[in-house]
Amino acid sequence: MYRQNIIWTVSMVDFIIDHHKEMNNTALAGHLGISLSCLRRKLHELRLRKRPVTKAMAAADTVRRLYNNHSHSEIALLTGISTRSVSRIVKKYHLERTADETRQIRSRSRKSIIKREKARVLFGLPQKTNIKVVGNKKRVVLKSILKSYGYLTIPGHNTLYYNEQLKRRPIRESNGQKQGLQFQPMSVYLAMSVQCPSFT
């Protein structure tokens, strides 16, 4: 059976002594670039006994793995612990991110917030933040309602189209016209689609 020969350095031994209690064997061996059996022999040689892996230890290990690419709230959601607990673990292990990692996390978080806020506006719910996600909330909400009734809406356009079978909503259309919306029969849309395919 192949046996891995390792040249142990002082830094490797010190790392095992400092981290063997909170890191599981797989993570510890992976960090040192050695096999599990080799690690176990060294732990026995140093007379180091690992404590049973607790829920807190497992959570800490997960936080350390996720920290570079996830926000505190994202980590809390993935691990099932509070953001305050995440912050304590980050402080305890002196975890740090690069400027680029921080920028990417903030950008992704902002996009996620904007997406949720747009959905709240479309459903007529109040926003939870002060981020401006739409230019005219009333018009956006009304377009969403009219779309649910069967009107055809084109992203970026304020003209809505209806077919002959559609039960039109005169009051909604009147309110929409006050918000700058226009209404045309489906035949107009189809004619424009033929003349300018990019319109669709």
PAZALUM-985947 format. One record per residue (C-alpha): x, y negated, z; residue in one letter; residue number from 0. Coordinates in steps of 0.25 Angstrom, whole numbers, plus 5000, padded with zeros to 4 digits. Layout:
BEGIN
(site (X Y Z) a NUM);
...
END
This chain:
BEGIN
(site (5000 5000 5000) m 0);
(site (5006 4986 4996) y 1);
(site (5010 4978 5008) r 2);
(site (5011 4963 5006) q 3);
(site (5025 4958 5011) n 4);
(site (5024 4944 5016) i 5);
(site (5035 4934 5020) i 6);
(site (5028 4927 5032) w 7);
(site (5032 4912 5034) t 8);
(site (5030 4904 5046) v 9);
(site (5019 4896 5040) s 10);
(site (5011 4909 5036) m 11);
(site (5012 4914 5050) v 12);
(site (5008 4901 5057) d 13);
(site (4996 4900 5047) f 14);
(site (4992 4914 5052) i 15);
(site (4993 4910 5067) i 16);
(site (4986 4896 5065) d 17);
(site (4974 4901 5056) h 18);
(site (4972 4916 5059) h 19);
(site (4961 4913 5069) k 20);
(site (4952 4905 5060) e 21);
(site (4955 4910 5046) m 22);
(site (4951 4924 5042) n 23);
(site (4961 4934 5037) n 24);
(site (4957 4933 5022) t 25);
(site (4959 4918 5022) a 26);
(site (4971 4919 5030) l 27);
(site (4978 4929 5021) a 28);
(site (4973 4921 5009) g 29);
(site (4980 4908 5014) h 30);
(site (4993 4915 5017) l 31);
(site (4992 4923 5004) g 32);
(site (4994 4937 5010) i 33);
(site (4985 4950 5011) s 34);
(site (4976 4952 5023) l 35);
(site (4984 4964 5028) s 36);
(site (4996 4956 5028) c 37);
(site (4989 4945 5036) l 38);
(site (4983 4956 5046) r 39);
(site (4997 4961 5048) r 40);
(site (5003 4947 5051) k 41);
(site (4991 4944 5061) l 42);
(site (4994 4957 5068) h 43);
(site (5009 4954 5068) e 44);
(site (5006 4940 5074) l 45);
(site (4996 4946 5084) r 46);
(site (4985 4937 5079) l 47);
(site (4971 4941 5081) r 48);
(site (4960 4935 5073) k 49);
(site (4947 4931 5079) r 50);
(site (4934 4936 5073) p 51);
(site (4930 4926 5062) v 52);
(site (4919 4918 5068) t 53);
(site (4908 4910 5061) k 54);
(site (4915 4897 5064) a 55);
(site (4928 4902 5058) m 56);
(site (4922 4907 5046) a 57);
(site (4915 4893 5044) a 58);
(site (4928 4886 5046) a 59);
(site (4935 4895 5036) d 60);
(site (4924 4892 5026) t 61);
(site (4925 4877 5028) v 62);
(site (4940 4877 5026) r 63);
(site (4938 4885 5012) r 64);
(site (4926 4875 5008) l 65);
(site (4932 4862 5013) y 66);
(site (4940 4858 5001) n 67);
(site (4928 4859 4991) n 68);
(site (4916 4856 4999) h 69);
(site (4910 4845 5008) s 70);
(site (4907 4847 5023) h 71);
(site (4892 4848 5020) s 72);
(site (4894 4858 5009) e 73);
(site (4903 4867 5018) i 74);
(site (4893 4866 5029) a 75);
(site (4882 4871 5019) l 76);
(site (4891 4882 5015) l 77);
(site (4896 4887 5028) t 78);
(site (4883 4884 5036) g 79);
(site (4889 4875 5046) i 80);
(site (4887 4860 5049) s 81);
(site (4895 4849 5043) t 82);
(site (4900 4846 5056) r 83);
(site (4906 4860 5058) s 84);
(site (4912 4858 5044) v 85);
(site (4919 4845 5049) s 86);
(site (4924 4851 5061) r 87);
(site (4931 4863 5053) i 88);
(site (4937 4853 5043) v 89);
(site (4943 4845 5055) k 90);
(site (4948 4857 5062) k 91);
(site (4955 4863 5050) y 92);
(site (4960 4849 5045) h 93);
(site (4953 4852 5031) l 94);
(site (4956 4842 5020) e 95);
(site (4952 4840 5006) r 96);
(site (4959 4833 4994) t 97);
(site (4954 4820 4989) a 98);
(site (4949 4827 4976) d 99);
(site (4942 4838 4984) e 100);
(site (4935 4827 4993) t 101);
(site (4931 4819 4980) r 102);
(site (4925 4832 4973) q 103);
(site (4917 4835 4986) i 104);
(site (4911 4821 4987) r 105);
(site (4907 4821 4972) s 106);
(site (4900 4834 4973) r 107);
(site (4893 4830 4986) s 108);
(site (4888 4817 4980) r 109);
(site (4883 4824 4967) k 110);
(site (4875 4834 4976) s 111);
(site (4869 4823 4984) i 112);
(site (4865 4815 4972) i 113);
(site (4859 4828 4966) k 114);
(site (4851 4830 4979) r 115);
(site (4846 4816 4980) e 116);
(site (4842 4816 4965) k 117);
(site (4833 4828 4968) a 118);
(site (4827 4821 4980) r 119);
(site (4824 4809 4972) v 120);
(site (4817 4818 4961) l 121);
(site (4808 4824 4971) f 122);
(site (4805 4811 4977) g 123);
(site (4812 4813 4990) l 124);
(site (4820 4802 4997) p 125);
(site (4835 4802 4995) q 126);
(site (4844 4806 5007) k 127);
(site (4856 4797 5002) t 128);
(site (4857 4783 4997) n 129);
(site (4864 4788 4984) i 130);
(site (4857 4783 4971) k 131);
(site (4854 4795 4963) v 132);
(site (4843 4789 4953) v 133);
(site (4841 4776 4947) g 134);
(site (4826 4776 4949) n 135);
(site (4820 4786 4959) k 136);
(site (4806 4784 4956) k 137);
(site (4808 4786 4941) r 138);
(site (4817 4798 4943) v 139);
(site (4806 4804 4953) v 140);
(site (4795 4801 4943) l 141);
(site (4802 4807 4931) k 142);
(site (4804 4820 4940) s 143);
(site (4790 4821 4943) i 144);
(site (4785 4818 4928) l 145);
(site (4795 4829 4924) k 146);
(site (4788 4839 4934) s 147);
(site (4775 4835 4927) y 148);
(site (4781 4839 4913) g 149);
(site (4786 4827 4907) y 150);
(site (4800 4828 4900) l 151);
(site (4811 4820 4906) t 152);
(site (4824 4817 4900) i 153);
(site (4836 4815 4909) p 154);
(site (4841 4800 4908) g 155);
(site (4828 4796 4901) h 156);
(site (4816 4789 4906) n 157);
(site (4806 4794 4895) t 158);
(site (4797 4806 4899) l 159);
(site (4790 4815 4889) y 160);
(site (4777 4822 4890) y 161);
(site (4771 4832 4880) n 162);
(site (4756 4833 4876) e 163);
(site (4752 4844 4886) q 164);
(site (4758 4836 4898) l 165);
(site (4748 4831 4908) k 166);
(site (4754 4817 4909) r 167);
(site (4754 4809 4922) r 168);
(site (4750 4794 4919) p 169);
(site (4752 4789 4933) i 170);
(site (4766 4795 4933) r 171);
(site (4769 4790 4919) e 172);
(site (4765 4776 4923) s 173);
(site (4774 4776 4935) n 174);
(site (4785 4781 4927) g 175);
(site (4784 4770 4917) q 176);
(site (4785 4760 4928) k 177);
(site (4798 4767 4931) q 178);
(site (4803 4766 4917) g 179);
(site (4799 4780 4912) l 180);
(site (4793 4782 4898) q 181);
(site (4784 4793 4893) f 182);
(site (4784 4799 4879) q 183);
(site (4777 4811 4873) p 184);
(site (4786 4823 4871) m 185);
(site (4785 4821 4855) s 186);
(site (4794 4809 4857) v 187);
(site (4804 4817 4865) y 188);
(site (4805 4828 4855) l 189);
(site (4807 4818 4843) a 190);
(site (4818 4811 4851) m 191);
(site (4824 4825 4854) s 192);
(site (4825 4828 4839) v 193);
(site (4831 4814 4835) q 194);
(site (4841 4814 4847) c 195);
(site (4844 4828 4852) p 196);
(site (4853 4822 4863) s 197);
(site (4841 4815 4869) f 198);
(site (4837 4829 4876) t 199);
END
